Amino acid sequence: MTILGHLSRNHLNEQELLHILGDENSTKVLEKLVRDEMIQVNNGIYSVTRKGLKNARNLFDRPSKPNSKGMKRRGLIQIAILKLLKEEPRHGYQVMKLLEERSNGYYTPSAGTVNPALQDLHDKGLITVVEQGDKKVYTLHSDGLLFLAEAVQGEEDVFWEDWRIRLMWKQSKHAGLVREEMDKFMLEYHIAMRSQNMLKNSSQF
């Protein structure tokens, strides 16, 4: 973790890293991190990889709260589903294909994403479901229509254009760079907070 924290701020050579760490086992740790693709070395200079940043963040991440960003992202998918059901009742496969179609191919949803979203909307009383043969057909409930009216303003084509733009941005190179920089910032923040807490606890003795 300490190595990843230092490399998130600066690119360092092996001698600089070993001097900072001051541990006789640090060389072995560096070798393992390179093998595990947590860090990379080019021309003797070490840097953290995206995989390393992601794994470091996972050590600090806590379970999502109801108003977390993860829930907000799922909420956007649910709103898109409600938009489709406002047009007419549909079964799950139709919803999946239409989400992909409306995104111009920038989003390919899976059953593992759409089915839980439909179930959640049903549990909230925003949609109803009826069995038709071997398929479940979902219909927008009046409560769902009210929720949609409050959650989304503007014309239908404006909503789907925003939908496409969001998905295009998420998959762009620039978005990847922004996420990488945010990961670095959050890693530094967590390390700084942990160091501060350790100093605070040590001062109490």
C-alpha positions as CSV (number, residue, x, y, z in Angstrom):
1,M,0.0,0.0,0.0
2,T,2.8,2.4,0.9
3,I,4.5,1.7,-2.5
4,L,1.3,2.3,-4.4
5,G,0.8,5.5,-2.5
6,H,4.2,6.9,-3.4
7,L,3.9,5.8,-7.0
8,S,0.5,7.4,-7.4
9,R,2.2,10.8,-6.7
10,N,5.6,10.3,-8.5
11,H,7.4,8.0,-10.8
12,L,10.5,6.7,-9.0
13,N,13.5,4.5,-9.7
14,E,14.2,1.4,-7.5
15,Q,16.9,3.2,-5.4
16,E,14.6,6.0,-4.6
17,L,11.8,3.6,-3.6
18,L,14.1,1.4,-1.4
19,H,15.4,4.6,0.3
20,I,11.9,5.7,1.1
21,L,10.7,2.3,2.3
22,G,13.8,1.4,4.2
23,D,12.9,-2.3,4.4
24,E,15.2,-5.2,3.5
25,N,12.2,-7.0,2.0
26,S,11.2,-4.1,-0.2
27,T,13.0,-5.5,-3.3
28,K,10.9,-8.7,-3.1
29,V,7.7,-6.7,-2.6
30,L,8.5,-4.6,-5.7
31,E,9.1,-7.8,-7.8
32,K,5.8,-9.3,-6.6
33,L,3.9,-6.1,-7.4
34,V,5.4,-6.1,-10.9
35,R,4.4,-9.7,-11.4
36,D,0.9,-9.0,-10.2
37,E,0.7,-6.0,-12.6
38,M,0.1,-3.6,-9.7
39,I,3.1,-1.5,-10.8
40,Q,5.2,-1.4,-13.9
41,V,8.8,-0.5,-14.7
42,N,10.0,1.1,-17.8
43,N,13.7,2.0,-18.3
44,G,14.2,1.6,-14.5
45,I,11.4,3.9,-13.6
46,Y,8.4,2.5,-11.6
47,S,4.8,3.7,-11.8
48,V,1.5,2.5,-10.6
49,T,-0.9,0.8,-13.0
50,R,-4.7,1.2,-13.3
51,K,-5.0,-2.3,-11.8
52,G,-2.8,-1.2,-8.9
53,L,-4.9,1.9,-8.3
54,K,-8.2,-0.1,-8.4
55,N,-6.9,-2.7,-6.0
56,A,-5.6,-0.1,-3.6
57,R,-8.9,1.7,-3.6
58,N,-10.8,-1.6,-2.9
59,L,-8.9,-1.9,0.4
60,F,-10.4,1.3,1.5
61,D,-13.9,1.1,-0.1
62,R,-16.9,0.4,2.2
63,P,-20.2,-1.1,1.3
64,S,-22.3,1.3,-0.7
65,K,-24.9,3.4,1.0
66,P,-28.3,3.9,-0.5
67,N,-27.3,7.3,-1.9
68,S,-23.9,6.3,-3.1
69,K,-22.6,6.9,-6.6
70,G,-23.2,3.2,-7.4
71,M,-26.9,3.5,-6.6
72,K,-27.1,6.7,-8.7
73,R,-25.6,4.9,-11.7
74,R,-28.2,2.1,-11.3
75,G,-30.8,4.7,-10.9
76,L,-30.0,6.1,-14.3
77,I,-30.5,2.7,-15.9
78,Q,-33.8,2.3,-14.1
79,I,-35.0,5.7,-15.4
80,A,-34.1,4.6,-18.9
81,I,-36.1,1.4,-18.4
82,L,-39.1,3.4,-17.1
83,K,-38.9,5.6,-20.2
84,L,-39.1,2.5,-22.4
85,L,-42.1,1.1,-20.5
86,K,-43.8,4.5,-20.8
87,E,-43.9,3.9,-24.5
88,E,-45.5,0.4,-24.2
89,P,-45.3,-2.8,-22.1
90,R,-42.2,-4.9,-22.8
91,H,-40.5,-8.0,-21.7
92,G,-36.9,-8.1,-20.4
93,Y,-35.2,-9.0,-23.6
94,Q,-36.9,-6.2,-25.4
95,V,-35.7,-3.8,-22.8
96,M,-32.1,-5.0,-23.1
97,K,-32.1,-4.6,-26.9
98,L,-33.8,-1.2,-26.9
99,L,-31.3,0.1,-24.3
100,E,-28.5,-0.9,-26.7
101,E,-30.3,0.5,-29.7
102,R,-31.1,3.9,-28.0
103,S,-27.4,4.2,-27.0
104,N,-26.3,3.7,-30.6
105,G,-24.3,0.7,-29.5
106,Y,-22.4,2.5,-26.8
107,Y,-24.1,0.4,-24.1
108,T,-24.7,-3.4,-24.3
109,P,-26.7,-4.3,-21.2
110,S,-26.8,-7.8,-19.8
111,A,-29.5,-9.8,-18.1
112,G,-27.5,-9.5,-14.9
113,T,-28.0,-5.8,-15.1
114,V,-31.5,-5.4,-16.5
115,N,-33.3,-8.2,-14.6
116,P,-32.3,-6.9,-11.1
117,A,-33.2,-3.4,-12.2
118,L,-36.7,-4.6,-13.3
119,Q,-37.1,-6.5,-10.0
120,D,-36.1,-3.4,-8.0
121,L,-38.6,-1.2,-9.9
122,H,-41.3,-3.9,-9.3
123,D,-40.5,-4.0,-5.6
124,K,-40.8,-0.2,-5.4
125,G,-44.2,-0.4,-7.0
126,L,-43.2,1.6,-10.1
127,I,-44.0,-1.2,-12.6
128,T,-46.2,-4.3,-12.7
129,V,-45.4,-7.7,-14.2
130,V,-47.6,-10.4,-15.8
131,E,-46.7,-13.8,-17.1
132,Q,-47.3,-14.3,-20.8
133,G,-46.2,-17.8,-21.7
134,D,-42.6,-18.2,-20.7
135,K,-42.0,-14.4,-20.6
136,K,-42.6,-11.7,-18.0
137,V,-44.1,-8.6,-19.5
138,Y,-43.5,-5.3,-17.6
139,T,-45.9,-2.4,-17.6
140,L,-45.4,1.1,-16.2
141,H,-47.5,1.7,-13.1
142,S,-49.2,5.0,-12.4
143,D,-46.8,5.6,-9.5
144,G,-43.9,4.9,-12.0
145,L,-45.4,7.5,-14.4
146,L,-45.5,10.1,-11.5
147,F,-42.0,9.2,-10.5
148,L,-40.8,9.6,-14.0
149,A,-42.5,13.0,-14.4
150,E,-40.7,14.3,-11.3
151,A,-37.3,12.7,-12.1
152,V,-37.0,13.7,-15.7
153,Q,-37.8,17.0,-17.4
154,G,-37.9,17.8,-21.1
155,E,-38.7,16.0,-24.3
156,E,-38.1,12.3,-25.0
157,D,-35.5,12.9,-27.7
158,V,-33.6,15.2,-25.3
159,F,-33.5,12.4,-22.7
160,W,-32.1,9.8,-25.1
161,E,-29.6,12.2,-26.5
162,D,-28.3,12.9,-23.0
163,W,-28.3,9.1,-22.4
164,R,-26.0,8.6,-25.4
165,I,-23.7,11.4,-24.5
166,R,-23.3,10.0,-21.0
167,L,-22.4,6.6,-22.3
168,M,-20.0,8.0,-25.0
169,W,-18.2,10.0,-22.3
170,K,-17.9,7.0,-19.9
171,Q,-16.2,5.0,-22.6
172,S,-13.9,7.8,-23.9
173,K,-10.2,8.1,-23.4
174,H,-10.7,11.4,-21.5
175,A,-13.1,9.8,-19.0
176,G,-10.5,7.0,-18.4
177,L,-7.9,9.6,-17.6
178,V,-10.2,11.5,-15.3
179,R,-11.0,8.3,-13.4
180,E,-7.3,7.4,-13.1
181,E,-6.5,10.9,-11.7
182,M,-9.4,10.6,-9.3
183,D,-8.2,7.2,-8.2
184,K,-4.8,8.6,-7.5
185,F,-6.3,11.5,-5.5
186,M,-8.5,9.2,-3.4
187,L,-5.6,6.8,-2.7
188,E,-3.4,9.7,-1.5
189,Y,-6.3,11.0,0.6
190,H,-6.9,7.6,2.3
191,I,-3.2,7.2,3.0
192,A,-3.0,10.7,4.4
193,M,-6.0,10.1,6.6
194,R,-4.6,6.8,7.9
195,S,-1.3,8.4,8.7
196,Q,-3.0,11.2,10.5
197,N,-5.0,8.7,12.6
198,M,-1.9,6.7,13.4
199,L,-0.1,9.9,14.6
200,K,-3.2,10.9,16.6
201,N,-3.4,7.5,18.3
202,S,0.3,7.4,19.1
203,S,0.1,10.9,20.7
204,Q,-2.4,9.6,23.2
205,F,0.1,7.2,24.8
